[in-house]
Amino acid sequence: MRPDYADRELDNFVAAEIMNQKGTRPYTSEIGHAWQVVDKMMRKYKCEMKLDVFLGVSGELWVASFYNPIRCQRYESKGKTASLAICRAAKEAYLDLSGA
């Protein structure tokens, strides 16, 4: 994965706040780690997740959204990679659903 598509500050937030881990992992740059975030959001916050990609002249654009049916609330974000879009959307959902 290209390093310019990683967000180390967001990786740190995801590790500490969402995943409750010490240290960090490449959540925003590796899809396997991003799927761990999806799993956590689905289990802990009862979210559904949707992931779309748009291909166009300007390249790929990924859109990830977490939907919480209990609150009827959607949290959506975009990114140049699926993992970056997932982590951005997960942060938005976490900040609202956790009461942080």
SEFIZA-3560 file (N, C-alpha, C; in Angstrom, 3 decimals):
REM SEFIZA-3560
<numar><xx>0.850</xx><yy>-1.176</yy><zz>0.000</zz><atom>N</atom></numar>
<numar><xx>0.000</xx><yy>0.000</yy><zz>0.000</zz><atom>CA</atom></numar>
<numar><xx>0.893</xx><yy>1.235</yy><zz>0.000</zz><atom>C</atom></numar>
<numar><xx>0.471</xx><yy>2.239</yy><zz>-0.730</zz><atom>N</atom></numar>
<numar><xx>1.232</xx><yy>3.479</yy><zz>-0.787</zz><atom>CA</atom></numar>
<numar><xx>1.114</xx><yy>4.222</yy><zz>0.543</zz><atom>C</atom></numar>
<numar><xx>2.228</xx><yy>4.666</yy><zz>1.100</zz><atom>N</atom></numar>
<numar><xx>2.190</xx><yy>5.332</yy><zz>2.407</zz><atom>CA</atom></numar>
<numar><xx>1.394</xx><yy>6.630</yy><zz>2.421</zz><atom>C</atom></numar>
<numar><xx>1.213</xx><yy>7.290</yy><zz>1.258</zz><atom>N</atom></numar>
<numar><xx>0.454</xx><yy>8.539</yy><zz>1.265</zz><atom>CA</atom></numar>
<numar><xx>-1.036</xx><yy>8.288</yy><zz>1.456</zz><atom>C</atom></numar>
<numar><xx>-1.445</xx><yy>7.041</yy><zz>1.423</zz><atom>N</atom></numar>
<numar><xx>-2.845</xx><yy>6.704</yy><zz>1.679</zz><atom>CA</atom></numar>
<numar><xx>-3.046</xx><yy>6.228</yy><zz>3.114</zz><atom>C</atom></numar>
<numar><xx>-2.033</xx><yy>6.347</yy><zz>3.936</zz><atom>N</atom></numar>
<numar><xx>-2.131</xx><yy>5.980</yy><zz>5.340</zz><atom>CA</atom></numar>
<numar><xx>-2.295</xx><yy>7.249</yy><zz>6.176</zz><atom>C</atom></numar>
<numar><xx>-2.956</xx><yy>7.099</yy><zz>7.287</zz><atom>N</atom></numar>
<numar><xx>-3.158</xx><yy>8.221</yy><zz>8.208</zz><atom>CA</atom></numar>
<numar><xx>-2.740</xx><yy>7.728</yy><zz>9.584</zz><atom>C</atom></numar>
<numar><xx>-1.500</xx><yy>8.002</yy><zz>9.957</zz><atom>N</atom></numar>
<numar><xx>-0.949</xx><yy>7.466</yy><zz>11.209</zz><atom>CA</atom></numar>
<numar><xx>-1.680</xx><yy>8.014</yy><zz>12.438</zz><atom>C</atom></numar>
<numar><xx>-2.123</xx><yy>9.253</yy><zz>12.383</zz><atom>N</atom></numar>
<numar><xx>-2.877</xx><yy>9.808</yy><zz>13.518</zz><atom>CA</atom></numar>
<numar><xx>-4.200</xx><yy>9.051</yy><zz>13.694</zz><atom>C</atom></numar>
<numar><xx>-4.856</xx><yy>8.750</yy><zz>12.587</zz><atom>N</atom></numar>
<numar><xx>-6.095</xx><yy>7.980</yy><zz>12.644</zz><atom>CA</atom></numar>
<numar><xx>-5.821</xx><yy>6.548</yy><zz>13.088</zz><atom>C</atom></numar>
<numar><xx>-4.699</xx><yy>5.959</yy><zz>12.630</zz><atom>N</atom></numar>
<numar><xx>-4.310</xx><yy>4.619</yy><zz>13.096</zz><atom>CA</atom></numar>
<numar><xx>-4.194</xx><yy>4.603</yy><zz>14.619</zz><atom>C</atom></numar>
<numar><xx>-3.565</xx><yy>5.624</yy><zz>15.182</zz><atom>N</atom></numar>
<numar><xx>-3.406</xx><yy>5.720</yy><zz>16.638</zz><atom>CA</atom></numar>
<numar><xx>-4.756</xx><yy>5.846</yy><zz>17.338</zz><atom>C</atom></numar>
<numar><xx>-5.648</xx><yy>6.662</yy><zz>16.789</zz><atom>N</atom></numar>
<numar><xx>-6.982</xx><yy>6.824</yy><zz>17.366</zz><atom>CA</atom></numar>
<numar><xx>-7.739</xx><yy>5.502</yy><zz>17.345</zz><atom>C</atom></numar>
<numar><xx>-7.734</xx><yy>4.841</yy><zz>16.202</zz><atom>N</atom></numar>
<numar><xx>-8.460</xx><yy>3.567</yy><zz>16.065</zz><atom>CA</atom></numar>
<numar><xx>-7.924</xx><yy>2.545</yy><zz>17.059</zz><atom>C</atom></numar>
<numar><xx>-6.613</xx><yy>2.440</yy><zz>17.151</zz><atom>N</atom></numar>
<numar><xx>-6.007</xx><yy>1.465</yy><zz>18.071</zz><atom>CA</atom></numar>
<numar><xx>-6.407</xx><yy>1.755</yy><zz>19.514</zz><atom>C</atom></numar>
<numar><xx>-6.235</xx><yy>2.991</yy><zz>19.944</zz><atom>N</atom></numar>
<numar><xx>-6.474</xx><yy>3.342</yy><zz>21.351</zz><atom>CA</atom></numar>
<numar><xx>-7.947</xx><yy>3.373</yy><zz>21.710</zz><atom>C</atom></numar>
<numar><xx>-8.764</xx><yy>4.011</yy><zz>20.883</zz><atom>N</atom></numar>
<numar><xx>-10.160</xx><yy>4.249</yy><zz>21.246</zz><atom>CA</atom></numar>
<numar><xx>-11.100</xx><yy>3.122</yy><zz>20.813</zz><atom>C</atom></numar>
<numar><xx>-11.055</xx><yy>2.759</yy><zz>19.561</zz><atom>N</atom></numar>
<numar><xx>-12.012</xx><yy>1.770</yy><zz>19.053</zz><atom>CA</atom></numar>
<numar><xx>-11.593</xx><yy>0.349</yy><zz>19.409</zz><atom>C</atom></numar>
<numar><xx>-10.315</xx><yy>0.038</yy><zz>19.204</zz><atom>N</atom></numar>
<numar><xx>-9.848</xx><yy>-1.332</yy><zz>19.412</zz><atom>CA</atom></numar>
<numar><xx>-9.318</xx><yy>-1.586</yy><zz>20.826</zz><atom>C</atom></numar>
<numar><xx>-9.155</xx><yy>-0.533</yy><zz>21.634</zz><atom>N</atom></numar>
<numar><xx>-8.638</xx><yy>-0.659</yy><zz>23.001</zz><atom>CA</atom></numar>
<numar><xx>-7.299</xx><yy>-1.399</yy><zz>23.053</zz><atom>C</atom></numar>
<numar><xx>-6.379</xx><yy>-0.989</yy><zz>22.198</zz><atom>N</atom></numar>
<numar><xx>-5.065</xx><yy>-1.629</yy><zz>22.112</zz><atom>CA</atom></numar>
<numar><xx>-3.964</xx><yy>-0.633</yy><zz>22.431</zz><atom>C</atom></numar>
<numar><xx>-2.882</xx><yy>-1.148</yy><zz>22.938</zz><atom>N</atom></numar>
<numar><xx>-1.677</xx><yy>-0.338</yy><zz>23.104</zz><atom>CA</atom></numar>
<numar><xx>-0.878</xx><yy>-0.476</yy><zz>21.814</zz><atom>C</atom></numar>
<numar><xx>-0.163</xx><yy>0.569</yy><zz>21.472</zz><atom>N</atom></numar>
<numar><xx>0.565</xx><yy>0.557</yy><zz>20.212</zz><atom>CA</atom></numar>
<numar><xx>-0.402</xx><yy>0.833</yy><zz>19.072</zz><atom>C</atom></numar>
<numar><xx>0.054</xx><yy>0.586</yy><zz>17.887</zz><atom>N</atom></numar>
<numar><xx>-0.795</xx><yy>0.855</yy><zz>16.729</zz><atom>CA</atom></numar>
<numar><xx>-0.595</xx><yy>-0.204</yy><zz>15.665</zz><atom>C</atom></numar>
<numar><xx>-1.527</xx><yy>-0.261</yy><zz>14.770</zz><atom>N</atom></numar>
<numar><xx>-1.461</xx><yy>-1.156</yy><zz>13.617</zz><atom>CA</atom></numar>
<numar><xx>-1.831</xx><yy>-0.331</yy><zz>12.387</zz><atom>C</atom></numar>
<numar><xx>-1.510</xx><yy>-0.832</yy><zz>11.199</zz><atom>N</atom></numar>
<numar><xx>-1.800</xx><yy>-0.061</yy><zz>9.980</zz><atom>CA</atom></numar>
<numar><xx>-3.261</xx><yy>-0.204</yy><zz>9.532</zz><atom>C</atom></numar>
<numar><xx>-4.182</xx><yy>0.245</yy><zz>10.362</zz><atom>N</atom></numar>
<numar><xx>-5.607</xx><yy>0.121</yy><zz>10.051</zz><atom>CA</atom></numar>
<numar><xx>-5.984</xx><yy>0.869</yy><zz>8.779</zz><atom>C</atom></numar>
<numar><xx>-5.398</xx><yy>2.046</yy><zz>8.560</zz><atom>N</atom></numar>
<numar><xx>-5.788</xx><yy>2.866</yy><zz>7.418</zz><atom>CA</atom></numar>
<numar><xx>-5.108</xx><yy>2.466</yy><zz>6.115</zz><atom>C</atom></numar>
<numar><xx>-4.148</xx><yy>1.563</yy><zz>6.180</zz><atom>N</atom></numar>
<numar><xx>-3.431</xx><yy>1.191</yy><zz>4.955</zz><atom>CA</atom></numar>
<numar><xx>-3.505</xx><yy>-0.297</yy><zz>4.624</zz><atom>C</atom></numar>
<numar><xx>-4.012</xx><yy>-1.125</yy><zz>5.514</zz><atom>N</atom></numar>
<numar><xx>-4.105</xx><yy>-2.567</yy><zz>5.241</zz><atom>CA</atom></numar>
<numar><xx>-5.532</xx><yy>-3.042</yy><zz>5.496</zz><atom>C</atom></numar>
<numar><xx>-6.139</xx><yy>-3.591</yy><zz>4.466</zz><atom>N</atom></numar>
<numar><xx>-7.554</xx><yy>-3.958</yy><zz>4.531</zz><atom>CA</atom></numar>
<numar><xx>-7.835</xx><yy>-5.027</yy><zz>5.585</zz><atom>C</atom></numar>
<numar><xx>-6.912</xx><yy>-5.932</yy><zz>5.824</zz><atom>N</atom></numar>
<numar><xx>-7.119</xx><yy>-6.949</yy><zz>6.854</zz><atom>CA</atom></numar>
<numar><xx>-7.319</xx><yy>-6.341</yy><zz>8.227</zz><atom>C</atom></numar>
<numar><xx>-6.540</xx><yy>-5.333</yy><zz>8.526</zz><atom>N</atom></numar>
<numar><xx>-6.688</xx><yy>-4.642</yy><zz>9.811</zz><atom>CA</atom></numar>
<numar><xx>-7.968</xx><yy>-3.813</yy><zz>9.841</zz><atom>C</atom></numar>
<numar><xx>-8.305</xx><yy>-3.204</yy><zz>8.708</zz><atom>N</atom></numar>
<numar><xx>-9.551</xx><yy>-2.424</yy><zz>8.651</zz><atom>CA</atom></numar>
<numar><xx>-10.764</xx><yy>-3.322</yy><zz>8.874</zz><atom>C</atom></numar>
<numar><xx>-10.722</xx><yy>-4.565</yy><zz>8.398</zz><atom>N</atom></numar>
<numar><xx>-11.853</xx><yy>-5.480</yy><zz>8.617</zz><atom>CA</atom></numar>
<numar><xx>-12.000</xx><yy>-5.840</yy><zz>10.086</zz><atom>C</atom></numar>
<numar><xx>-10.911</xx><yy>-5.808</yy><zz>10.843</zz><atom>N</atom></numar>
<numar><xx>-11.013</xx><yy>-6.015</yy><zz>12.289</zz><atom>CA</atom></numar>
<numar><xx>-11.813</xx><yy>-4.882</yy><zz>12.924</zz><atom>C</atom></numar>
<numar><xx>-11.627</xx><yy>-3.680</yy><zz>12.406</zz><atom>N</atom></numar>
<numar><xx>-12.384</xx><yy>-2.525</yy><zz>12.901</zz><atom>CA</atom></numar>
<numar><xx>-13.868</xx><yy>-2.701</yy><zz>12.562</zz><atom>C</atom></numar>
<numar><xx>-14.146</xx><yy>-3.154</yy><zz>11.337</zz><atom>N</atom></numar>
<numar><xx>-15.533</xx><yy>-3.410</yy><zz>10.931</zz><atom>CA</atom></numar>
<numar><xx>-16.171</xx><yy>-4.425</yy><zz>11.881</zz><atom>C</atom></numar>
<numar><xx>-15.462</xx><yy>-5.501</yy><zz>12.155</zz><atom>N</atom></numar>
<numar><xx>-15.983</xx><yy>-6.544</yy><zz>13.041</zz><atom>CA</atom></numar>
<numar><xx>-16.298</xx><yy>-5.980</yy><zz>14.424</zz><atom>C</atom></numar>
<numar><xx>-15.418</xx><yy>-5.167</yy><zz>14.952</zz><atom>N</atom></numar>
<numar><xx>-15.618</xx><yy>-4.566</yy><zz>16.272</zz><atom>CA</atom></numar>
<numar><xx>-16.829</xx><yy>-3.634</yy><zz>16.272</zz><atom>C</atom></numar>
<numar><xx>-16.947</xx><yy>-2.807</yy><zz>15.241</zz><atom>N</atom></numar>
<numar><xx>-18.073</xx><yy>-1.876</yy><zz>15.167</zz><atom>CA</atom></numar>
<numar><xx>-19.399</xx><yy>-2.627</yy><zz>15.036</zz><atom>C</atom></numar>
<numar><xx>-19.403</xx><yy>-3.703</yy><zz>14.283</zz><atom>N</atom></numar>
<numar><xx>-20.623</xx><yy>-4.489</yy><zz>14.112</zz><atom>CA</atom></numar>
<numar><xx>-21.035</xx><yy>-5.156</yy><zz>15.422</zz><atom>C</atom></numar>
<numar><xx>-20.076</xx><yy>-5.716</yy><zz>16.127</zz><atom>N</atom></numar>
<numar><xx>-20.379</xx><yy>-6.435</yy><zz>17.368</zz><atom>CA</atom></numar>
<numar><xx>-20.712</xx><yy>-5.498</yy><zz>18.532</zz><atom>C</atom></numar>
<numar><xx>-19.876</xx><yy>-4.495</yy><zz>18.739</zz><atom>N</atom></numar>
<numar><xx>-20.045</xx><yy>-3.647</yy><zz>19.916</zz><atom>CA</atom></numar>
<numar><xx>-21.142</xx><yy>-2.601</yy><zz>19.751</zz><atom>C</atom></numar>
<numar><xx>-21.247</xx><yy>-2.010</yy><zz>18.564</zz><atom>N</atom></numar>
<numar><xx>-22.192</xx><yy>-0.907</yy><zz>18.364</zz><atom>CA</atom></numar>
<numar><xx>-23.369</xx><yy>-1.285</yy><zz>17.468</zz><atom>C</atom></numar>
<numar><xx>-23.483</xx><yy>-2.579</yy><zz>17.144</zz><atom>N</atom></numar>
<numar><xx>-24.619</xx><yy>-3.100</yy><zz>16.364</zz><atom>CA</atom></numar>
<numar><xx>-24.795</xx><yy>-2.359</yy><zz>15.036</zz><atom>C</atom></numar>
<numar><xx>-23.670</xx><yy>-2.058</yy><zz>14.396</zz><atom>N</atom></numar>
<numar><xx>-23.696</xx><yy>-1.339</yy><zz>13.127</zz><atom>CA</atom></numar>
<numar><xx>-23.718</xx><yy>-2.296</yy><zz>11.942</zz><atom>C</atom></numar>
<numar><xx>-24.298</xx><yy>-1.825</yy><zz>10.880</zz><atom>N</atom></numar>
<numar><xx>-24.193</xx><yy>-2.472</yy><zz>9.578</zz><atom>CA</atom></numar>
<numar><xx>-23.175</xx><yy>-1.658</yy><zz>8.790</zz><atom>C</atom></numar>
<numar><xx>-22.473</xx><yy>-2.302</yy><zz>7.860</zz><atom>N</atom></numar>
<numar><xx>-21.454</xx><yy>-1.586</yy><zz>7.099</zz><atom>CA</atom></numar>
<numar><xx>-21.705</xx><yy>-1.745</yy><zz>5.610</zz><atom>C</atom></numar>
<numar><xx>-21.524</xx><yy>-0.648</yy><zz>4.883</zz><atom>N</atom></numar>
<numar><xx>-21.649</xx><yy>-0.653</yy><zz>3.435</zz><atom>CA</atom></numar>
<numar><xx>-20.383</xx><yy>-0.045</yy><zz>2.863</zz><atom>C</atom></numar>
<numar><xx>-19.874</xx><yy>-0.651</yy><zz>1.789</zz><atom>N</atom></numar>
<numar><xx>-18.653</xx><yy>-0.170</yy><zz>1.156</zz><atom>CA</atom></numar>
<numar><xx>-18.872</xx><yy>-0.109</yy><zz>-0.350</zz><atom>C</atom></numar>
<numar><xx>-18.634</xx><yy>1.047</yy><zz>-0.934</zz><atom>N</atom></numar>
<numar><xx>-18.779</xx><yy>1.253</yy><zz>-2.376</zz><atom>CA</atom></numar>
<numar><xx>-17.488</xx><yy>1.821</yy><zz>-2.938</zz><atom>C</atom></numar>
<numar><xx>-17.268</xx><yy>1.550</yy><zz>-4.222</zz><atom>N</atom></numar>
<numar><xx>-16.144</xx><yy>2.162</yy><zz>-4.925</zz><atom>CA</atom></numar>
<numar><xx>-16.679</xx><yy>2.822</yy><zz>-6.183</zz><atom>C</atom></numar>
<numar><xx>-16.170</xx><yy>4.003</yy><zz>-6.457</zz><atom>N</atom></numar>
<numar><xx>-16.524</xx><yy>4.733</yy><zz>-7.660</zz><atom>CA</atom></numar>
<numar><xx>-15.269</xx><yy>4.863</yy><zz>-8.502</zz><atom>C</atom></numar>
<numar><xx>-15.334</xx><yy>4.387</yy><zz>-9.738</zz><atom>N</atom></numar>
<numar><xx>-14.203</xx><yy>4.473</yy><zz>-10.647</zz><atom>CA</atom></numar>
<numar><xx>-14.496</xx><yy>5.553</yy><zz>-11.670</zz><atom>C</atom></numar>
<numar><xx>-13.554</xx><yy>6.429</yy><zz>-11.861</zz><atom>N</atom></numar>
<numar><xx>-13.782</xx><yy>7.512</yy><zz>-12.800</zz><atom>CA</atom></numar>
<numar><xx>-12.482</xx><yy>8.065</yy><zz>-13.328</zz><atom>C</atom></numar>
<numar><xx>-12.579</xx><yy>9.149</yy><zz>-14.014</zz><atom>N</atom></numar>
<numar><xx>-11.425</xx><yy>9.793</yy><zz>-14.616</zz><atom>CA</atom></numar>
<numar><xx>-10.397</xx><yy>10.176</yy><zz>-13.555</zz><atom>C</atom></numar>
<numar><xx>-10.879</xx><yy>10.596</yy><zz>-12.403</zz><atom>N</atom></numar>
<numar><xx>-9.967</xx><yy>11.027</yy><zz>-11.341</zz><atom>CA</atom></numar>
<numar><xx>-9.446</xx><yy>9.873</yy><zz>-10.493</zz><atom>C</atom></numar>
<numar><xx>-9.812</xx><yy>8.652</yy><zz>-10.825</zz><atom>N</atom></numar>
<numar><xx>-9.330</xx><yy>7.496</yy><zz>-10.079</zz><atom>CA</atom></numar>
<numar><xx>-10.402</xx><yy>6.905</yy><zz>-9.195</zz><atom>C</atom></numar>
<numar><xx>-9.971</xx><yy>6.062</yy><zz>-8.283</zz><atom>N</atom></numar>
<numar><xx>-10.898</xx><yy>5.396</yy><zz>-7.379</zz><atom>CA</atom></numar>
<numar><xx>-11.253</xx><yy>6.291</yy><zz>-6.201</zz><atom>C</atom></numar>
<numar><xx>-12.482</xx><yy>6.159</yy><zz>-5.768</zz><atom>N</atom></numar>
<numar><xx>-12.926</xx><yy>6.803</yy><zz>-4.541</zz><atom>CA</atom></numar>
<numar><xx>-13.784</xx><yy>5.803</yy><zz>-3.792</zz><atom>C</atom></numar>
<numar><xx>-13.376</xx><yy>5.458</yy><zz>-2.609</zz><atom>N</atom></numar>
<numar><xx>-14.105</xx><yy>4.517</yy><zz>-1.770</zz><atom>CA</atom></numar>
<numar><xx>-14.994</xx><yy>5.282</yy><zz>-0.803</zz><atom>C</atom></numar>
<numar><xx>-16.196</xx><yy>4.769</yy><zz>-0.594</zz><atom>N</atom></numar>
<numar><xx>-17.130</xx><yy>5.349</yy><zz>0.361</zz><atom>CA</atom></numar>
<numar><xx>-17.561</xx><yy>4.242</yy><zz>1.315</zz><atom>C</atom></numar>
<numar><xx>-17.304</xx><yy>4.447</yy><zz>2.588</zz><atom>N</atom></numar>
<numar><xx>-17.690</xx><yy>3.483</yy><zz>3.619</zz><atom>CA</atom></numar>
<numar><xx>-18.716</xx><yy>4.142</yy><zz>4.525</zz><atom>C</atom></numar>
<numar><xx>-19.683</xx><yy>3.346</yy><zz>4.958</zz><atom>N</atom></numar>
<numar><xx>-20.648</xx><yy>3.889</yy><zz>5.915</zz><atom>CA</atom></numar>
<numar><xx>-21.043</xx><yy>2.823</yy><zz>6.921</zz><atom>C</atom></numar>
<numar><xx>-21.186</xx><yy>3.276</yy><zz>8.142</zz><atom>N</atom></numar>
<numar><xx>-21.715</xx><yy>2.441</yy><zz>9.214</zz><atom>CA</atom></numar>
<numar><xx>-23.113</xx><yy>2.961</yy><zz>9.504</zz><atom>C</atom></numar>
<numar><xx>-24.046</xx><yy>2.046</yy><zz>9.625</zz><atom>N</atom></numar>
<numar><xx>-25.427</xx><yy>2.412</yy><zz>9.916</zz><atom>CA</atom></numar>
<numar><xx>-25.834</xx><yy>1.755</yy><zz>11.221</zz><atom>C</atom></numar>
<numar><xx>-26.368</xx><yy>2.555</yy><zz>12.132</zz><atom>N</atom></numar>
<numar><xx>-26.860</xx><yy>2.032</yy><zz>13.390</zz><atom>CA</atom></numar>
<numar><xx>-28.384</xx><yy>2.054</yy><zz>13.352</zz><atom>C</atom></numar>
<numar><xx>-29.030</xx><yy>0.880</yy><zz>13.201</zz><atom>N</atom></numar>
<numar><xx>-30.484</xx><yy>0.846</yy><zz>13.091</zz><atom>CA</atom></numar>
<numar><xx>-31.210</xx><yy>1.264</yy><zz>14.369</zz><atom>C</atom></numar>
<numar><xx>-30.580</xx><yy>1.140</yy><zz>15.509</zz><atom>N</atom></numar>
<numar><xx>-31.213</xx><yy>1.532</yy><zz>16.766</zz><atom>CA</atom></numar>
<numar><xx>-31.423</xx><yy>3.049</yy><zz>16.800</zz><atom>C</atom></numar>
<numar><xx>-30.421</xx><yy>3.792</yy><zz>16.355</zz><atom>N</atom></numar>
<numar><xx>-30.511</xx><yy>5.255</yy><zz>16.322</zz><atom>CA</atom></numar>
<numar><xx>-30.956</xx><yy>5.789</yy><zz>14.963</zz><atom>C</atom></numar>
<numar><xx>-31.098</xx><yy>4.897</yy><zz>13.994</zz><atom>N</atom></numar>
<numar><xx>-31.422</xx><yy>5.314</yy><zz>12.611</zz><atom>CA</atom></numar>
<numar><xx>-30.424</xx><yy>6.364</yy><zz>12.136</zz><atom>C</atom></numar>
<numar><xx>-29.152</xx><yy>6.100</yy><zz>12.375</zz><atom>N</atom></numar>
<numar><xx>-28.095</xx><yy>7.066</yy><zz>12.065</zz><atom>CA</atom></numar>
<numar><xx>-27.045</xx><yy>6.420</yy><zz>11.167</zz><atom>C</atom></numar>
<numar><xx>-26.606</xx><yy>7.147</yy><zz>10.132</zz><atom>N</atom></numar>
<numar><xx>-25.560</xx><yy>6.686</yy><zz>9.221</zz><atom>CA</atom></numar>
<numar><xx>-24.326</xx><yy>7.568</yy><zz>9.390</zz><atom>C</atom></numar>
<numar><xx>-23.159</xx><yy>6.921</yy><zz>9.384</zz><atom>N</atom></numar>
<numar><xx>-21.875</xx><yy>7.605</yy><zz>9.512</zz><atom>CA</atom></numar>
<numar><xx>-21.063</xx><yy>7.248</yy><zz>8.278</zz><atom>C</atom></numar>
<numar><xx>-20.764</xx><yy>8.217</yy><zz>7.440</zz><atom>N</atom></numar>
<numar><xx>-20.165</xx><yy>7.957</yy><zz>6.140</zz><atom>CA</atom></numar>
<numar><xx>-18.889</xx><yy>8.748</yy><zz>5.962</zz><atom>C</atom></numar>
<numar><xx>-17.946</xx><yy>8.136</yy><zz>5.237</zz><atom>N</atom></numar>
<numar><xx>-16.706</xx><yy>8.832</yy><zz>4.925</zz><atom>CA</atom></numar>
<numar><xx>-16.142</xx><yy>8.298</yy><zz>3.616</zz><atom>C</atom></numar>
<numar><xx>-15.195</xx><yy>9.048</yy><zz>3.057</zz><atom>N</atom></numar>
<numar><xx>-14.575</xx><yy>8.708</yy><zz>1.775</zz><atom>CA</atom></numar>
<numar><xx>-13.076</xx><yy>8.584</yy><zz>1.950</zz><atom>C</atom></numar>
<numar><xx>-12.449</xx><yy>7.896</yy><zz>0.993</zz><atom>N</atom></numar>
<numar><xx>-10.999</xx><yy>7.785</yy><zz>0.998</zz><atom>CA</atom></numar>
<numar><xx>-10.496</xx><yy>7.216</yy><zz>-0.306</zz><atom>C</atom></numar>
<numar><xx>-9.205</xx><yy>7.381</yy><zz>-0.543</zz><atom>N</atom></numar>
<numar><xx>-8.577</xx><yy>6.835</yy><zz>-1.746</zz><atom>CA</atom></numar>
<numar><xx>-8.450</xx><yy>5.312</yy><zz>-1.677</zz><atom>C</atom></numar>
<numar><xx>-8.557</xx><yy>4.752</yy><zz>-0.468</zz><atom>N</atom></numar>
<numar><xx>-8.533</xx><yy>3.298</yy><zz>-0.303</zz><atom>CA</atom></numar>
<numar><xx>-9.715</xx><yy>2.882</yy><zz>0.557</zz><atom>C</atom></numar>
<numar><xx>-10.089</xx><yy>1.620</yy><zz>0.442</zz><atom>N</atom></numar>
<numar><xx>-11.190</xx><yy>1.103</yy><zz>1.249</zz><atom>CA</atom></numar>
<numar><xx>-10.858</xx><yy>1.187</yy><zz>2.736</zz><atom>C</atom></numar>
<numar><xx>-9.639</xx><yy>0.825</yy><zz>3.098</zz><atom>N</atom></numar>
<numar><xx>-9.276</xx><yy>0.823</yy><zz>4.518</zz><atom>CA</atom></numar>
<numar><xx>-9.296</xx><yy>2.226</yy><zz>5.118</zz><atom>C</atom></numar>
<numar><xx>-8.880</xx><yy>3.223</yy><zz>4.356</zz><atom>N</atom></numar>
<numar><xx>-8.914</xx><yy>4.596</yy><zz>4.856</zz><atom>CA</atom></numar>
<numar><xx>-10.358</xx><yy>5.073</yy><zz>5.030</zz><atom>C</atom></numar>
<numar><xx>-11.212</xx><yy>4.772</yy><zz>4.059</zz><atom>N</atom></numar>
<numar><xx>-12.623</xx><yy>5.156</yy><zz>4.159</zz><atom>CA</atom></numar>
<numar><xx>-13.295</xx><yy>4.466</yy><zz>5.347</zz><atom>C</atom></numar>
<numar><xx>-12.996</xx><yy>3.197</yy><zz>5.563</zz><atom>N</atom></numar>
<numar><xx>-13.567</xx><yy>2.439</yy><zz>6.679</zz><atom>CA</atom></numar>
<numar><xx>-13.172</xx><yy>3.077</yy><zz>8.009</zz><atom>C</atom></numar>
<numar><xx>-11.904</xx><yy>3.388</yy><zz>8.170</zz><atom>N</atom></numar>
<numar><xx>-11.431</xx><yy>3.949</yy><zz>9.437</zz><atom>CA</atom></numar>
<numar><xx>-11.998</xx><yy>5.340</yy><zz>9.693</zz><atom>C</atom></numar>
<numar><xx>-12.121</xx><yy>6.132</yy><zz>8.655</zz><atom>N</atom></numar>
<numar><xx>-12.716</xx><yy>7.466</yy><zz>8.833</zz><atom>CA</atom></numar>
<numar><xx>-14.175</xx><yy>7.350</yy><zz>9.267</zz><atom>C</atom></numar>
<numar><xx>-14.915</xx><yy>6.455</yy><zz>8.623</zz><atom>N</atom></numar>
<numar><xx>-16.325</xx><yy>6.271</yy><zz>8.986</zz><atom>CA</atom></numar>
<numar><xx>-16.457</xx><yy>5.668</yy><zz>10.384</zz><atom>C</atom></numar>
<numar><xx>-15.574</xx><yy>4.750</yy><zz>10.721</zz><atom>N</atom></numar>
<numar><xx>-15.608</xx><yy>4.131</yy><zz>12.046</zz><atom>CA</atom></numar>
<numar><xx>-15.368</xx><yy>5.171</yy><zz>13.138</zz><atom>C</atom></numar>
<numar><xx>-14.465</xx><yy>6.112</yy><zz>12.897</zz><atom>N</atom></numar>
<numar><xx>-14.203</xx><yy>7.165</yy><zz>13.887</zz><atom>CA</atom></numar>
<numar><xx>-15.449</xx><yy>8.010</yy><zz>14.096</zz><atom>C</atom></numar>
<numar><xx>-16.111</xx><yy>8.401</yy><zz>13.008</zz><atom>N</atom></numar>
<numar><xx>-17.331</xx><yy>9.199</yy><zz>13.127</zz><atom>CA</atom></numar>
<numar><xx>-18.398</xx><yy>8.445</yy><zz>13.921</zz><atom>C</atom></numar>
<numar><xx>-18.578</xx><yy>7.171</yy><zz>13.600</zz><atom>N</atom></numar>
<numar><xx>-19.577</xx><yy>6.364</yy><zz>14.306</zz><atom>CA</atom></numar>
<numar><xx>-19.210</xx><yy>6.213</yy><zz>15.772</zz><atom>C</atom></numar>
<numar><xx>-17.946</xx><yy>5.902</yy><zz>16.041</zz><atom>N</atom></numar>
<numar><xx>-17.501</xx><yy>5.715</yy><zz>17.415</zz><atom>CA</atom></numar>
<numar><xx>-17.715</xx><yy>6.970</yy><zz>18.255</zz><atom>C</atom></numar>
<numar><xx>-17.358</xx><yy>8.138</yy><zz>17.724</zz><atom>N</atom></numar>
<numar><xx>-17.486</xx><yy>9.378</yy><zz>18.480</zz><atom>CA</atom></numar>
<numar><xx>-18.927</xx><yy>9.650</yy><zz>18.883</zz><atom>C</atom></numar>
<numar><xx>-19.880</xx><yy>9.263</yy><zz>18.049</zz><atom>N</atom></numar>
<numar><xx>-21.282</xx><yy>9.479</yy><zz>18.380</zz><atom>CA</atom></numar>
<numar><xx>-21.847</xx><yy>8.354</yy><zz>19.249</zz><atom>C</atom></numar>
<numar><xx>-21.587</xx><yy>7.124</yy><zz>18.855</zz><atom>N</atom></numar>
<numar><xx>-22.207</xx><yy>5.980</yy><zz>19.543</zz><atom>CA</atom></numar>
<numar><xx>-21.624</xx><yy>5.684</yy><zz>20.909</zz><atom>C</atom></numar>
<numar><xx>-20.352</xx><yy>6.017</yy><zz>21.106</zz><atom>N</atom></numar>
<numar><xx>-19.707</xx><yy>5.711</yy><zz>22.390</zz><atom>CA</atom></numar>
<numar><xx>-19.948</xx><yy>6.818</yy><zz>23.412</zz><atom>C</atom></numar>
<numar><xx>-20.427</xx><yy>7.956</yy><zz>22.952</zz><atom>N</atom></numar>
<numar><xx>-20.609</xx><yy>9.091</yy><zz>23.856</zz><atom>CA</atom></numar>
<numar><xx>-19.310</xx><yy>9.806</yy><zz>24.163</zz><atom>C</atom></numar>
<numar><xx>-18.271</xx><yy>9.535</yy><zz>23.364</zz><atom>N</atom></numar>
<numar><xx>-16.956</xx><yy>10.154</yy><zz>23.588</zz><atom>CA</atom></numar>
<numar><xx>-16.968</xx><yy>11.636</yy><zz>23.310</zz><atom>C</atom></numar>
//
